[in-house]
């Protein structure tokens, strides 16, 4: 039976910044509209965290029963390492999906952003289909696209819409920036797992691109995040504070570009997660400063 610490490790805490950052960015985009709501943001964070932890347990379950998690480096695999009953891991995944749905309904009811109900249902379905079901799209190289859409565009713009009932180009730029970094987290994870994924037939984008081009793709995603930040700074110059966050990935990026593999890529994964939340927070502070100075 898995211990509490193993269940916590199975939730993959290093990925949680990918759930928090888009809510920070979406709330930041609501500041210039004078519609930012701390209360709604907290509810959105709870929804996003529920989906993130749910998808992590769902991936653990689905990969484990398929036998693709038997020989992995990195975080605990509850099913793949035979630490927990697969049925219990699946139950945990759907418990978090259910909790996210309940909080999401409360968020929608308070904000009256009714369009978020079908979009939220789609997010839960997509979370399960990532590695679950008969034809999981995570096994076809579409994982990064899923992360960009749901933990970038939808989470950020959904947060903005629940607070302001409208979308803006600033919000879109914020969404692209955090979505690119969230995708980079998955790229670093899948780069580490190329050898075992290839052997098990899990055709992630990293497996399809190969080692060299996956590393290039990681850099491209960071460049996209920088460009998105500059775009936000056209209207809110202090948003360039977000550039300070790039210092976090300086050394890990050097390690990645020097050819680090296996466990040596774990620090890259962790640093990218910290980078995402720092990027979103510093950008939000910059938007708030610029808005205050303009007012």
Secondary structure by P-SEA (a helix, b strand, c coil): cccaaaaaaaacccccccccaaaaaaaaaacccccccaaaaaaaaaaaaaaaaaaaaaaaaaaaaacccccccccccccccccccaaaaaaaaaaaaaaaaaaaaaaaaaaccccaaaaaaaaaaaaaaccccccccccccaaaaaaaacccaaaaaaaaaaacccccaaaaaaaaaaaaaaaaaaaaaaaaaaaaaaaaccccccccccaaaaaaaaaaaaaaaaaaaaaaacccccccccccccccaaaaaaaaaaccccccaaaaaaaaaaaaaaaaaaaaaaaaaaaaaac
